[in-house]
């Protein structure tokens, strides 16, 4: 049985997938999704904390360096 991006079970055929979508939309079946991992949560929190602590000049310098690295010839 195929699995979705969060490792949930998905039907392999088109008709089975359509039936699963209808059952979820009607409320007969509840799709249990896993919560994000600790890495995902801490990474988002770290990014927000970093953005709060940086000054405007520091953010500009980081953005300019990232842009130059993206656009340089390889």
N, CA, C and O atoms as a Tripos MOL2 file, in Angstrom:
@<TRIPOS>MOLECULE
protein
  296   295    74     0     0
PROTEIN
NO_CHARGES

@<TRIPOS>ATOM
      1 N           0.8460   -1.1750    0.0000 N.3       1 UNK1
      2 CA          0.0000    0.0000    0.0000 C.3       1 UNK1
      3 C           0.8930    1.2400    0.0000 C.2       1 UNK1
      4 O           1.8070    1.3260    0.8200 O.2       1 UNK1
      5 N           0.6560    2.1990   -0.8920 N.am      2 UNK2
      6 CA          1.4820    3.4110   -0.9340 C.3       2 UNK2
      7 C           1.2970    4.2610    0.3190 C.2       2 UNK2
      8 O           0.2840    4.1750    1.0150 O.2       2 UNK2
      9 N           2.2930    5.0710    0.5780 N.am      3 UNK3
     10 CA          2.2400    5.9450    1.7370 C.3       3 UNK3
     11 C           2.3730    7.3900    1.2780 C.2       3 UNK3
     12 O           3.0620    7.6780    0.2990 O.2       3 UNK3
     13 N           1.7080    8.2960    1.9910 N.am      4 UNK4
     14 CA          1.7460    9.7100    1.6770 C.3       4 UNK4
     15 C           2.9840   10.3720    2.2520 C.2       4 UNK4
     16 O           3.8550    9.6820    2.7840 O.2       4 UNK4
     17 N           3.0870   11.7010    2.1600 N.am      5 UNK5
     18 CA          4.2750   12.3990    2.6290 C.3       5 UNK5
     19 C           4.5060   12.2820    4.1320 C.2       5 UNK5
     20 O           5.6400   12.4210    4.5910 O.2       5 UNK5
     21 N           3.4770   12.0350    4.8890 N.am      6 UNK6
     22 CA          3.6320   11.8600    6.3350 C.3       6 UNK6
     23 C           3.4680   10.4000    6.7320 C.2       6 UNK6
     24 O           3.0940   10.0930    7.8640 O.2       6 UNK6
     25 N           3.7470    9.5130    5.8040 N.am      7 UNK7
     26 CA          3.7070    8.0580    5.9990 C.3       7 UNK7
     27 C           2.3110    7.5300    6.2800 C.2       7 UNK7
     28 O           2.1790    6.4470    6.8510 O.2       7 UNK7
     29 N           1.2560    8.2570    5.8990 N.am      8 UNK8
     30 CA         -0.0890    7.7430    6.0800 C.3       8 UNK8
     31 C          -0.4090    6.7780    4.9390 C.2       8 UNK8
     32 O           0.1560    6.8800    3.8500 O.2       8 UNK8
     33 N          -1.2960    5.8660    5.1950 N.am      9 UNK9
     34 CA         -1.6370    4.8590    4.1970 C.3       9 UNK9
     35 C          -2.5650    5.4540    3.1510 C.2       9 UNK9
     36 O          -3.5110    6.1730    3.4730 O.2       9 UNK9
     37 N          -2.2790    5.1430    1.9000 N.am     10 UNK10
     38 CA         -3.0920    5.6090    0.7870 C.3      10 UNK10
     39 C          -3.4590    4.4230   -0.0930 C.2      10 UNK10
     40 O          -2.6540    3.5070   -0.2590 O.2      10 UNK10
     41 N          -4.6770    4.4270   -0.6670 N.am     11 UNK11
     42 CA         -5.0440    3.3510   -1.5870 C.3      11 UNK11
     43 C          -4.2430    3.4500   -2.8850 C.2      11 UNK11
     44 O          -3.9060    4.5440   -3.3360 O.2      11 UNK11
     45 N          -3.9440    2.2930   -3.4790 N.am     12 UNK12
     46 CA         -3.1000    2.2500   -4.6710 C.3      12 UNK12
     47 C          -3.8750    2.5750   -5.9420 C.2      12 UNK12
     48 O          -3.2880    3.1040   -6.8870 O.2      12 UNK12
     49 N          -5.1680    2.2800   -5.9990 N.am     13 UNK13
     50 CA         -5.9210    2.5020   -7.2350 C.3      13 UNK13
     51 C          -6.7420    3.7870   -7.1590 C.2      13 UNK13
     52 O          -6.9640    4.3260   -6.0740 O.2      13 UNK13
     53 N          -7.1880    4.2720   -8.3050 N.am     14 UNK14
     54 CA         -7.9060    5.5390   -8.4000 C.3      14 UNK14
     55 C          -9.2640    5.4620   -7.7090 C.2      14 UNK14
     56 O          -9.6580    6.3990   -7.0160 O.2      14 UNK14
     57 N          -9.9710    4.3740   -7.8900 N.am     15 UNK15
     58 CA        -11.2990    4.2340   -7.2920 C.3      15 UNK15
     59 C         -11.1920    4.1710   -5.7690 C.2      15 UNK15
     60 O         -11.9860    4.7830   -5.0550 O.2      15 UNK15
     61 N         -10.2070    3.4280   -5.2870 N.am     16 UNK16
     62 CA         -9.9980    3.3540   -3.8470 C.3      16 UNK16
     63 C          -9.6420    4.7090   -3.2530 C.2      16 UNK16
     64 O         -10.0820    5.0470   -2.1540 O.2      16 UNK16
     65 N          -8.8410    5.4880   -3.9840 N.am     17 UNK17
     66 CA         -8.4800    6.8270   -3.5200 C.3      17 UNK17
     67 C          -9.7080    7.7310   -3.4780 C.2      17 UNK17
     68 O          -9.8730    8.5080   -2.5380 O.2      17 UNK17
     69 N         -10.5720    7.6360   -4.4940 N.am     18 UNK18
     70 CA        -11.7890    8.4470   -4.5290 C.3      18 UNK18
     71 C         -12.7070    8.0890   -3.3690 C.2      18 UNK18
     72 O         -13.2890    8.9720   -2.7390 O.2      18 UNK18
     73 N         -12.8370    6.8200   -3.0900 N.am     19 UNK19
     74 CA        -13.6840    6.3840   -1.9860 C.3      19 UNK19
     75 C         -13.1120    6.8880   -0.6560 C.2      19 UNK19
     76 O         -13.8640    7.3070    0.2240 O.2      19 UNK19
     77 N         -11.7770    6.8480   -0.5100 N.am     20 UNK20
     78 CA        -11.1580    7.3300    0.7220 C.3      20 UNK20
     79 C         -11.3930    8.8280    0.9060 C.2      20 UNK20
     80 O         -11.6380    9.2830    2.0240 O.2      20 UNK20
     81 N         -11.3190    9.5970   -0.1790 N.am     21 UNK21
     82 CA        -11.5470   11.0370   -0.1000 C.3      21 UNK21
     83 C         -12.9860   11.3190    0.3150 C.2      21 UNK21
     84 O         -13.2330   12.1920    1.1470 O.2      21 UNK21
     85 N         -13.9300   10.5880   -0.2570 N.am     22 UNK22
     86 CA        -15.3430   10.7890    0.0850 C.3      22 UNK22
     87 C         -15.5800   10.4350    1.5520 C.2      22 UNK22
     88 O         -16.2830   11.1560    2.2590 O.2      22 UNK22
     89 N         -15.0020    9.3400    2.0050 N.am     23 UNK23
     90 CA        -15.2000    8.9440    3.4060 C.3      23 UNK23
     91 C         -14.6320    9.9780    4.3730 C.2      23 UNK23
     92 O         -15.2240   10.2420    5.4190 O.2      23 UNK23
     93 N         -13.4880   10.5630    4.0280 N.am     24 UNK24
     94 CA        -12.9000   11.5890    4.8920 C.3      24 UNK24
     95 C         -13.7650   12.8410    4.8700 C.2      24 UNK24
     96 O         -13.9880   13.4500    5.9160 O.2      24 UNK24
     97 N         -14.2630   13.2420    3.6820 N.am     25 UNK25
     98 CA        -15.0540   14.4720    3.5800 C.3      25 UNK25
     99 C         -16.4100   14.3320    4.2660 C.2      25 UNK25
    100 O         -16.9300   15.3040    4.8120 O.2      25 UNK25
    101 N         -16.9830   13.1370    4.2430 N.am     26 UNK26
    102 CA        -18.2730   12.9150    4.8910 C.3      26 UNK26
    103 C         -18.1040   12.7850    6.4000 C.2      26 UNK26
    104 O         -19.0180   13.1180    7.1560 O.2      26 UNK26
    105 N         -16.9590   12.3110    6.8400 N.am     27 UNK27
    106 CA        -16.7080   12.1700    8.2620 C.3      27 UNK27
    107 C         -16.7650   10.7400    8.7420 C.2      27 UNK27
    108 O         -16.6940   10.4910    9.9450 O.2      27 UNK27
    109 N         -16.8930    9.7800    7.8160 N.am     28 UNK28
    110 CA        -16.9110    8.3740    8.2150 C.3      28 UNK28
    111 C         -15.5420    7.9190    8.7110 C.2      28 UNK28
    112 O         -15.4450    7.1050    9.6290 O.2      28 UNK28
    113 N         -14.4910    8.4480    8.1010 N.am     29 UNK29
    114 CA        -13.1290    8.0800    8.4620 C.3      29 UNK29
    115 C         -12.3830    9.3330    8.8740 C.2      29 UNK29
    116 O         -12.5370   10.3890    8.2600 O.2      29 UNK29
    117 N         -11.5800    9.2130    9.9060 N.am     30 UNK30
    118 CA        -10.7540   10.3260   10.3480 C.3      30 UNK30
    119 C          -9.3170   10.0100    9.9730 C.2      30 UNK30
    120 O          -8.7900    8.9520   10.3160 O.2      30 UNK30
    121 N          -8.6890   10.9430    9.2650 N.am     31 UNK31
    122 CA         -7.3060   10.7370    8.8560 C.3      31 UNK31
    123 C          -6.3940   11.1900    9.9940 C.2      31 UNK31
    124 O          -6.3590   12.3710   10.3400 O.2      31 UNK31
    125 N          -5.6680   10.2560   10.5620 N.am     32 UNK32
    126 CA         -4.7700   10.5480   11.6860 C.3      32 UNK32
    127 C          -3.4070   10.9410   11.1330 C.2      32 UNK32
    128 O          -2.6840   10.0990   10.5990 O.2      32 UNK32
    129 N          -3.0560   12.2110   11.2610 N.am     33 UNK33
    130 CA         -1.7590   12.6930   10.8130 C.3      33 UNK33
    131 C          -0.8250   12.8110   12.0030 C.2      33 UNK33
    132 O          -1.2330   13.1830   13.1030 O.2      33 UNK33
    133 N           0.4390   12.4880   11.7590 N.am     34 UNK34
    134 CA          1.4210   12.5940   12.8290 C.3      34 UNK34
    135 C           1.7760   14.0540   13.0470 C.2      34 UNK34
    136 O           1.7740   14.8500   12.1070 O.2      34 UNK34
    137 N           2.0790   14.3990   14.2800 N.am     35 UNK35
    138 CA          2.4970   15.7700   14.5770 C.3      35 UNK35
    139 C           3.9290   15.9660   14.0890 C.2      35 UNK35
    140 O           4.6750   14.9940   13.9700 O.2      35 UNK35
    141 N           4.3250   17.2100   13.8060 N.am     36 UNK36
    142 CA          5.6890   17.4540   13.3480 C.3      36 UNK36
    143 C           6.7120   17.0060   14.3790 C.2      36 UNK36
    144 O           6.4540   17.0180   15.5830 O.2      36 UNK36
    145 N           7.8730   16.6110   13.8850 N.am     37 UNK37
    146 CA          8.9120   16.1150   14.7870 C.3      37 UNK37
    147 C           9.4910   17.2520   15.6160 C.2      37 UNK37
    148 O           9.2370   18.4260   15.3460 O.2      37 UNK37
    149 N          10.2630   16.8940   16.6150 N.am     38 UNK38
    150 CA         10.9040   17.8870   17.4670 C.3      38 UNK38
    151 C          11.8700   18.7590   16.6940 C.2      38 UNK38
    152 O          12.0120   19.9430   16.9990 O.2      38 UNK38
    153 N          12.5430   18.1920   15.6910 N.am     39 UNK39
    154 CA         13.4590   18.9750   14.8690 C.3      39 UNK39
    155 C          12.7240   20.0780   14.1250 C.2      39 UNK39
    156 O          13.2070   21.2070   14.0410 O.2      39 UNK39
    157 N          11.5730   19.7560   13.5930 N.am     40 UNK40
    158 CA         10.8050   20.7450   12.8450 C.3      40 UNK40
    159 C          10.3500   21.8680   13.7570 C.2      40 UNK40
    160 O          10.4580   23.0430   13.4050 O.2      40 UNK40
    161 N           9.8410   21.5140   14.9260 N.am     41 UNK41
    162 CA          9.3650   22.5330   15.8630 C.3      41 UNK41
    163 C          10.5050   23.4030   16.3720 C.2      41 UNK41
    164 O          10.3630   24.6240   16.4410 O.2      41 UNK41
    165 N          11.6290   22.7980   16.7280 N.am     42 UNK42
    166 CA         12.7300   23.5880   17.2620 C.3      42 UNK42
    167 C          13.3910   24.4330   16.1820 C.2      42 UNK42
    168 O          13.8820   25.5250   16.4690 O.2      42 UNK42
    169 N          13.4090   23.9450   14.9450 N.am     43 UNK43
    170 CA         13.9730   24.7400   13.8580 C.3      43 UNK43
    171 C          13.1590   25.9880   13.5940 C.2      43 UNK43
    172 O          13.7240   27.0560   13.3600 O.2      43 UNK43
    173 N          11.8440   25.8720   13.6270 N.am     44 UNK44
    174 CA         10.9840   27.0340   13.4230 C.3      44 UNK44
    175 C          11.1310   28.0200   14.5770 C.2      44 UNK44
    176 O          11.1570   29.2310   14.3610 O.2      44 UNK44
    177 N          11.2270   27.5060   15.7930 N.am     45 UNK45
    178 CA         11.3860   28.3830   16.9500 C.3      45 UNK45
    179 C          12.7380   29.0830   16.9110 C.2      45 UNK45
    180 O          12.8340   30.2570   17.2660 O.2      45 UNK45
    181 N          13.7810   28.3810   16.4860 N.am     46 UNK46
    182 CA         15.1050   28.9760   16.4080 C.3      46 UNK46
    183 C          15.1700   30.0720   15.3550 C.2      46 UNK46
    184 O          15.8370   31.0880   15.5490 O.2      46 UNK46
    185 N          14.4750   29.8660   14.2360 N.am     47 UNK47
    186 CA         14.4450   30.8900   13.1970 C.3      47 UNK47
    187 C          13.7470   32.1550   13.6650 C.2      47 UNK47
    188 O          14.1940   33.2600   13.3600 O.2      47 UNK47
    189 N          12.6640   32.0060   14.3950 N.am     48 UNK48
    190 CA         11.9370   33.1660   14.9230 C.3      48 UNK48
    191 C          12.7880   33.9080   15.9560 C.2      48 UNK48
    192 O          12.8370   35.1380   15.9590 O.2      48 UNK48
    193 N          13.4530   33.1610   16.8270 N.am     49 UNK49
    194 CA         14.2940   33.7840   17.8530 C.3      49 UNK49
    195 C          15.4630   34.5250   17.2070 C.2      49 UNK49
    196 O          15.8290   35.6140   17.6500 O.2      49 UNK49
    197 N          16.0420   33.9440   16.1700 N.am     50 UNK50
    198 CA         17.1570   34.5810   15.4730 C.3      50 UNK50
    199 C          16.6840   35.8730   14.8040 C.2      50 UNK50
    200 O          17.3850   36.8840   14.8510 O.2      50 UNK50
    201 N          15.5100   35.8500   14.1870 N.am     51 UNK51
    202 CA         14.9790   37.0400   13.5110 C.3      51 UNK51
    203 C          14.6950   38.1640   14.5060 C.2      51 UNK51
    204 O          14.8700   39.3380   14.1800 O.2      51 UNK51
    205 N          14.2650   37.8190   15.6950 N.am     52 UNK52
    206 CA         13.9790   38.8450   16.7100 C.3      52 UNK52
    207 C          15.2710   39.4930   17.1920 C.2      52 UNK52
    208 O          15.3120   40.7030   17.4130 O.2      52 UNK52
    209 N          16.3350   38.6920   17.3590 N.am     53 UNK53
    210 CA         17.5810   39.1990   17.9310 C.3      53 UNK53
    211 C          18.4690   39.9380   16.9430 C.2      53 UNK53
    212 O          19.3170   40.7230   17.3670 O.2      53 UNK53
    213 N          18.3060   39.7160   15.6290 N.am     54 UNK54
    214 CA         19.1600   40.3680   14.6430 C.3      54 UNK54
    215 C          18.7150   41.8080   14.4060 C.2      54 UNK54
    216 O          17.5280   42.1250   14.4830 O.2      54 UNK54
    217 N          19.6860   42.6710   14.1170 N.am     55 UNK55
    218 CA         19.3480   44.0380   13.7240 C.3      55 UNK55
    219 C          19.0520   44.0640   12.2340 C.2      55 UNK55
    220 O          19.2980   43.0890   11.5230 O.2      55 UNK55
    221 N          18.5270   45.1770   11.7720 N.am     56 UNK56
    222 CA         18.2070   45.3070   10.3500 C.3      56 UNK56
    223 C          19.4310   45.1870    9.4720 C.2      56 UNK56
    224 O          19.3700   44.5730    8.4070 O.2      56 UNK56
    225 N          20.5570   45.7700    9.9040 N.am     57 UNK57
    226 CA         21.7860   45.7110    9.1230 C.3      57 UNK57
    227 C          22.3060   44.2790    9.0260 C.2      57 UNK57
    228 O          22.8080   43.8660    7.9810 O.2      57 UNK57
    229 N          22.1850   43.5220   10.1170 N.am     58 UNK58
    230 CA         22.6410   42.1300   10.0950 C.3      58 UNK58
    231 C          21.7930   41.2900    9.1510 C.2      58 UNK58
    232 O          22.3210   40.4530    8.4180 O.2      58 UNK58
    233 N          20.4740   41.5100    9.1650 N.am     59 UNK59
    234 CA         19.5940   40.7690    8.2560 C.3      59 UNK59
    235 C          19.9150   41.1000    6.8070 C.2      59 UNK59
    236 O          19.9230   40.2120    5.9540 O.2      59 UNK59
    237 N          20.1790   42.3700    6.5210 N.am     60 UNK60
    238 CA         20.5220   42.7810    5.1600 C.3      60 UNK60
    239 C          21.8240   42.1280    4.7150 C.2      60 UNK60
    240 O          21.9240   41.6490    3.5850 O.2      60 UNK60
    241 N          22.8220   42.1050    5.5970 N.am     61 UNK61
    242 CA         24.1090   41.4930    5.2580 C.3      61 UNK61
    243 C          23.9480   40.0020    4.9720 C.2      61 UNK61
    244 O          24.5420   39.4850    4.0250 O.2      61 UNK61
    245 N          23.1520   39.3100    5.7810 N.am     62 UNK62
    246 CA         22.9140   37.8780    5.5670 C.3      62 UNK62
    247 C          22.1920   37.6610    4.2450 C.2      62 UNK62
    248 O          22.5380   36.7460    3.4980 O.2      62 UNK62
    249 N          21.1910   38.4890    3.9430 N.am     63 UNK63
    250 CA         20.4370   38.3450    2.6940 C.3      63 UNK63
    251 C          21.3220   38.6140    1.4790 C.2      63 UNK63
    252 O          21.2120   37.9160    0.4720 O.2      63 UNK63
    253 N          22.2040   39.6230    1.5610 N.am     64 UNK64
    254 CA         23.0960   39.9220    0.4390 C.3      64 UNK64
    255 C          24.0770   38.7820    0.1950 C.2      64 UNK64
    256 O          24.3550   38.4320   -0.9520 O.2      64 UNK64
    257 N          24.5990   38.2070    1.2680 N.am     65 UNK65
    258 CA         25.5270   37.0850    1.1160 C.3      65 UNK65
    259 C          24.8230   35.8770    0.5030 C.2      65 UNK65
    260 O          25.3840   35.2000   -0.3590 O.2      65 UNK65
    261 N          23.6090   35.6110    0.9440 N.am     66 UNK66
    262 CA         22.8550   34.4780    0.4000 C.3      66 UNK66
    263 C          22.5380   34.6940   -1.0790 C.2      66 UNK66
    264 O          22.6240   33.7630   -1.8790 O.2      66 UNK66
    265 N          22.1690   35.9340   -1.4410 N.am     67 UNK67
    266 CA         21.8480   36.2230   -2.8360 C.3      67 UNK67
    267 C          23.0860   36.0920   -3.7140 C.2      67 UNK67
    268 O          23.0010   35.5610   -4.8210 O.2      67 UNK67
    269 N          24.2340   36.5690   -3.2380 N.am     68 UNK68
    270 CA         25.4390   36.4630   -4.0460 C.3      68 UNK68
    271 C          25.8650   34.9980   -4.2060 C.2      68 UNK68
    272 O          26.3580   34.6090   -5.2650 O.2      68 UNK68
    273 N          25.6780   34.1890   -3.1600 N.am     69 UNK69
    274 CA         25.9940   32.7650   -3.2690 C.3      69 UNK69
    275 C          25.0520   32.0510   -4.2400 C.2      69 UNK69
    276 O          25.4720   31.1400   -4.9550 O.2      69 UNK69
    277 N          23.7890   32.4580   -4.2680 N.am     70 UNK70
    278 CA         22.8290   31.8390   -5.1880 C.3      70 UNK70
    279 C          23.1250   32.1800   -6.6370 C.2      70 UNK70
    280 O          22.9550   31.3320   -7.5130 O.2      70 UNK70
    281 N          23.5630   33.3990   -6.9090 N.am     71 UNK71
    282 CA         23.7020   33.8760   -8.2790 C.3      71 UNK71
    283 C          25.1140   33.8060   -8.8110 C.2      71 UNK71
    284 O          25.3340   34.1860   -9.9610 O.2      71 UNK71
    285 N          26.0850   33.3440   -8.0440 N.am     72 UNK72
    286 CA         27.4510   33.2650   -8.5640 C.3      72 UNK72
    287 C          27.5570   32.1300   -9.5790 C.2      72 UNK72
    288 O          26.7850   31.1710   -9.5440 O.2      72 UNK72
    289 N          28.5270   32.2590  -10.4810 N.am     73 UNK73
    290 CA         28.7420   31.2210  -11.4990 C.3      73 UNK73
    291 C          29.3920   30.0160  -10.8520 C.2      73 UNK73
    292 O          30.2940   30.1290  -10.0220 O.2      73 UNK73
    293 N          28.9050   28.8670  -11.2580 N.am     74 UNK74
    294 CA         29.4040   27.6280  -10.6570 C.3      74 UNK74
    295 C          30.4870   27.0210  -11.5130 C.2      74 UNK74
    296 O          31.0300   25.9710  -11.1680 O.2      74 UNK74
@<TRIPOS>BOND
     1     1     2 1
     2     2     3 1
     3     3     4 2
     4     3     5 am
     5     5     6 1
     6     6     7 1
     7     7     8 2
     8     7     9 am
     9     9    10 1
    10    10    11 1
    11    11    12 2
    12    11    13 am
    13    13    14 1
    14    14    15 1
    15    15    16 2
    16    15    17 am
    17    17    18 1
    18    18    19 1
    19    19    20 2
    20    19    21 am
    21    21    22 1
    22    22    23 1
    23    23    24 2
    24    23    25 am
    25    25    26 1
    26    26    27 1
    27    27    28 2
    28    27    29 am
    29    29    30 1
    30    30    31 1
    31    31    32 2
    32    31    33 am
    33    33    34 1
    34    34    35 1
    35    35    36 2
    36    35    37 am
    37    37    38 1
    38    38    39 1
    39    39    40 2
    40    39    41 am
    41    41    42 1
    42    42    43 1
    43    43    44 2
    44    43    45 am
    45    45    46 1
    46    46    47 1
    47    47    48 2
    48    47    49 am
    49    49    50 1
    50    50    51 1
    51    51    52 2
    52    51    53 am
    53    53    54 1
    54    54    55 1
    55    55    56 2
    56    55    57 am
    57    57    58 1
    58    58    59 1
    59    59    60 2
    60    59    61 am
    61    61    62 1
    62    62    63 1
    63    63    64 2
    64    63    65 am
    65    65    66 1
    66    66    67 1
    67    67    68 2
    68    67    69 am
    69    69    70 1
    70    70    71 1
    71    71    72 2
    72    71    73 am
    73    73    74 1
    74    74    75 1
    75    75    76 2
    76    75    77 am
    77    77    78 1
    78    78    79 1
    79    79    80 2
    80    79    81 am
    81    81    82 1
    82    82    83 1
    83    83    84 2
    84    83    85 am
    85    85    86 1
    86    86    87 1
    87    87    88 2
    88    87    89 am
    89    89    90 1
    90    90    91 1
    91    91    92 2
    92    91    93 am
    93    93    94 1
    94    94    95 1
    95    95    96 2
    96    95    97 am
    97    97    98 1
    98    98    99 1
    99    99   100 2
   100    99   101 am
   101   101   102 1
   102   102   103 1
   103   103   104 2
   104   103   105 am
   105   105   106 1
   106   106   107 1
   107   107   108 2
   108   107   109 am
   109   109   110 1
   110   110   111 1
   111   111   112 2
   112   111   113 am
   113   113   114 1
   114   114   115 1
   115   115   116 2
   116   115   117 am
   117   117   118 1
   118   118   119 1
   119   119   120 2
   120   119   121 am
   121   121   122 1
   122   122   123 1
   123   123   124 2
   124   123   125 am
   125   125   126 1
   126   126   127 1
   127   127   128 2
   128   127   129 am
   129   129   130 1
   130   130   131 1
   131   131   132 2
   132   131   133 am
   133   133   134 1
   134   134   135 1
   135   135   136 2
   136   135   137 am
   137   137   138 1
   138   138   139 1
   139   139   140 2
   140   139   141 am
   141   141   142 1
   142   142   143 1
   143   143   144 2
   144   143   145 am
   145   145   146 1
   146   146   147 1
   147   147   148 2
   148   147   149 am
   149   149   150 1
   150   150   151 1
   151   151   152 2
   152   151   153 am
   153   153   154 1
   154   154   155 1
   155   155   156 2
   156   155   157 am
   157   157   158 1
   158   158   159 1
   159   159   160 2
   160   159   161 am
   161   161   162 1
   162   162   163 1
   163   163   164 2
   164   163   165 am
   165   165   166 1
   166   166   167 1
   167   167   168 2
   168   167   169 am
   169   169   170 1
   170   170   171 1
   171   171   172 2
   172   171   173 am
   173   173   174 1
   174   174   175 1
   175   175   176 2
   176   175   177 am
   177   177   178 1
   178   178   179 1
   179   179   180 2
   180   179   181 am
   181   181   182 1
   182   182   183 1
   183   183   184 2
   184   183   185 am
   185   185   186 1
   186   186   187 1
   187   187   188 2
   188   187   189 am
   189   189   190 1
   190   190   191 1
   191   191   192 2
   192   191   193 am
   193   193   194 1
   194   194   195 1
   195   195   196 2
   196   195   197 am
   197   197   198 1
   198   198   199 1
   199   199   200 2
   200   199   201 am
   201   201   202 1
   202   202   203 1
   203   203   204 2
   204   203   205 am
   205   205   206 1
   206   206   207 1
   207   207   208 2
   208   207   209 am
   209   209   210 1
   210   210   211 1
   211   211   212 2
   212   211   213 am
   213   213   214 1
   214   214   215 1
   215   215   216 2
   216   215   217 am
   217   217   218 1
   218   218   219 1
   219   219   220 2
   220   219   221 am
   221   221   222 1
   222   222   223 1
   223   223   224 2
   224   223   225 am
   225   225   226 1
   226   226   227 1
   227   227   228 2
   228   227   229 am
   229   229   230 1
   230   230   231 1
   231   231   232 2
   232   231   233 am
   233   233   234 1
   234   234   235 1
   235   235   236 2
   236   235   237 am
   237   237   238 1
   238   238   239 1
   239   239   240 2
   240   239   241 am
   241   241   242 1
   242   242   243 1
   243   243   244 2
   244   243   245 am
   245   245   246 1
   246   246   247 1
   247   247   248 2
   248   247   249 am
   249   249   250 1
   250   250   251 1
   251   251   252 2
   252   251   253 am
   253   253   254 1
   254   254   255 1
   255   255   256 2
   256   255   257 am
   257   257   258 1
   258   258   259 1
   259   259   260 2
   260   259   261 am
   261   261   262 1
   262   262   263 1
   263   263   264 2
   264   263   265 am
   265   265   266 1
   266   266   267 1
   267   267   268 2
   268   267   269 am
   269   269   270 1
   270   270   271 1
   271   271   272 2
   272   271   273 am
   273   273   274 1
   274   274   275 1
   275   275   276 2
   276   275   277 am
   277   277   278 1
   278   278   279 1
   279   279   280 2
   280   279   281 am
   281   281   282 1
   282   282   283 1
   283   283   284 2
   284   283   285 am
   285   285   286 1
   286   286   287 1
   287   287   288 2
   288   287   289 am
   289   289   290 1
   290   290   291 1
   291   291   292 2
   292   291   293 am
   293   293   294 1
   294   294   295 1
   295   295   296 2
@<TRIPOS>SUBSTRUCTURE
     1 UNK1         2 RESIDUE 1 A UNK
     2 UNK2         6 RESIDUE 1 A UNK
     3 UNK3        10 RESIDUE 1 A UNK
     4 UNK4        14 RESIDUE 1 A UNK
     5 UNK5        18 RESIDUE 1 A UNK
     6 UNK6        22 RESIDUE 1 A UNK
     7 UNK7        26 RESIDUE 1 A UNK
     8 UNK8        30 RESIDUE 1 A UNK
     9 UNK9        34 RESIDUE 1 A UNK
    10 UNK10       38 RESIDUE 1 A UNK
    11 UNK11       42 RESIDUE 1 A UNK
    12 UNK12       46 RESIDUE 1 A UNK
    13 UNK13       50 RESIDUE 1 A UNK
    14 UNK14       54 RESIDUE 1 A UNK
    15 UNK15       58 RESIDUE 1 A UNK
    16 UNK16       62 RESIDUE 1 A UNK
    17 UNK17       66 RESIDUE 1 A UNK
    18 UNK18       70 RESIDUE 1 A UNK
    19 UNK19       74 RESIDUE 1 A UNK
    20 UNK20       78 RESIDUE 1 A UNK
    21 UNK21       82 RESIDUE 1 A UNK
    22 UNK22       86 RESIDUE 1 A UNK
    23 UNK23       90 RESIDUE 1 A UNK
    24 UNK24       94 RESIDUE 1 A UNK
    25 UNK25       98 RESIDUE 1 A UNK
    26 UNK26      102 RESIDUE 1 A UNK
    27 UNK27      106 RESIDUE 1 A UNK
    28 UNK28      110 RESIDUE 1 A UNK
    29 UNK29      114 RESIDUE 1 A UNK
    30 UNK30      118 RESIDUE 1 A UNK
    31 UNK31      122 RESIDUE 1 A UNK
    32 UNK32      126 RESIDUE 1 A UNK
    33 UNK33      130 RESIDUE 1 A UNK
    34 UNK34      134 RESIDUE 1 A UNK
    35 UNK35      138 RESIDUE 1 A UNK
    36 UNK36      142 RESIDUE 1 A UNK
    37 UNK37      146 RESIDUE 1 A UNK
    38 UNK38      150 RESIDUE 1 A UNK
    39 UNK39      154 RESIDUE 1 A UNK
    40 UNK40      158 RESIDUE 1 A UNK
    41 UNK41      162 RESIDUE 1 A UNK
    42 UNK42      166 RESIDUE 1 A UNK
    43 UNK43      170 RESIDUE 1 A UNK
    44 UNK44      174 RESIDUE 1 A UNK
    45 UNK45      178 RESIDUE 1 A UNK
    46 UNK46      182 RESIDUE 1 A UNK
    47 UNK47      186 RESIDUE 1 A UNK
    48 UNK48      190 RESIDUE 1 A UNK
    49 UNK49      194 RESIDUE 1 A UNK
    50 UNK50      198 RESIDUE 1 A UNK
    51 UNK51      202 RESIDUE 1 A UNK
    52 UNK52      206 RESIDUE 1 A UNK
    53 UNK53      210 RESIDUE 1 A UNK
    54 UNK54      214 RESIDUE 1 A UNK
    55 UNK55      218 RESIDUE 1 A UNK
    56 UNK56      222 RESIDUE 1 A UNK
    57 UNK57      226 RESIDUE 1 A UNK
    58 UNK58      230 RESIDUE 1 A UNK
    59 UNK59      234 RESIDUE 1 A UNK
    60 UNK60      238 RESIDUE 1 A UNK
    61 UNK61      242 RESIDUE 1 A UNK
    62 UNK62      246 RESIDUE 1 A UNK
    63 UNK63      250 RESIDUE 1 A UNK
    64 UNK64      254 RESIDUE 1 A UNK
    65 UNK65      258 RESIDUE 1 A UNK
    66 UNK66      262 RESIDUE 1 A UNK
    67 UNK67      266 RESIDUE 1 A UNK
    68 UNK68      270 RESIDUE 1 A UNK
    69 UNK69      274 RESIDUE 1 A UNK
    70 UNK70      278 RESIDUE 1 A UNK
    71 UNK71      282 RESIDUE 1 A UNK
    72 UNK72      286 RESIDUE 1 A UNK
    73 UNK73      290 RESIDUE 1 A UNK
    74 UNK74      294 RESIDUE 1 A UNK
